[in-house]
Amino acid sequence: MPEPDDLDLREGDRAQTPSKSAKKRRMLALQQLGASLLQLTDKQLAELPGADERLLQALRETQRIRSHSARRRHLQLIGKLMRDVDPEPIERAVQDLHRQRRQRNDGFHQLEQLRDTVLAAGEAGVELVLQRWPAADRQQLRQLLLQHRRDEQRGKPRAAARKLFRFLRELRETYGEAD
């Protein structure tokens, strides 16, 4: 019969080593992180902190693979290579990239809404833009609005709306987000 002290040691060892399920979850998480890296461009991959050359090469190869089963096997290889790197800086970098993409998309949608408001409100919309960006060219805004109305009567409202969107985007890039 084992001594009570021996039992305590074995239980202590078990508490320190992760279970098989925990190891599996960690490996799957690394594999999923590797799969999310496949959506990045070559430039973004090159800027990843802590990614070694073997991992980057495996990611580039996986992007070229079209066969489902070969791609799955390669994702497992990426998961294996991810064990050798610290995943935290890579996760932070991926989260930052996703955050930047969301911010760009949100800014794009805000400009679309502003454009639609300007087109619907007419002269009041021009004043709204001028309140937001006082240095904006009032004459150009009015011309774009007038052109939109003419195009709308002819059945082609999209060209002027796109020009107005570009104009608003240039204002935002030049003068910043003013609310």
Secondary structure, DSSP 4 states (H G I P E B T S, - for coil): ---HHHHHHHHHHHHHSPPHHHHHHHHHHHHHHHHHHTTS-HHHHHT-TT--HHHHHHHHHHHH---HHHHHHHHHHHHHHHTTS-HHHHHHHHHHHHHHHHHHHHHHHHHHHHHHHHHHHTHHHHHHHHHH-TTS-HHHHHHHHHHHHHHHHHT--HHHHHHHHHHHHHHHHHH----
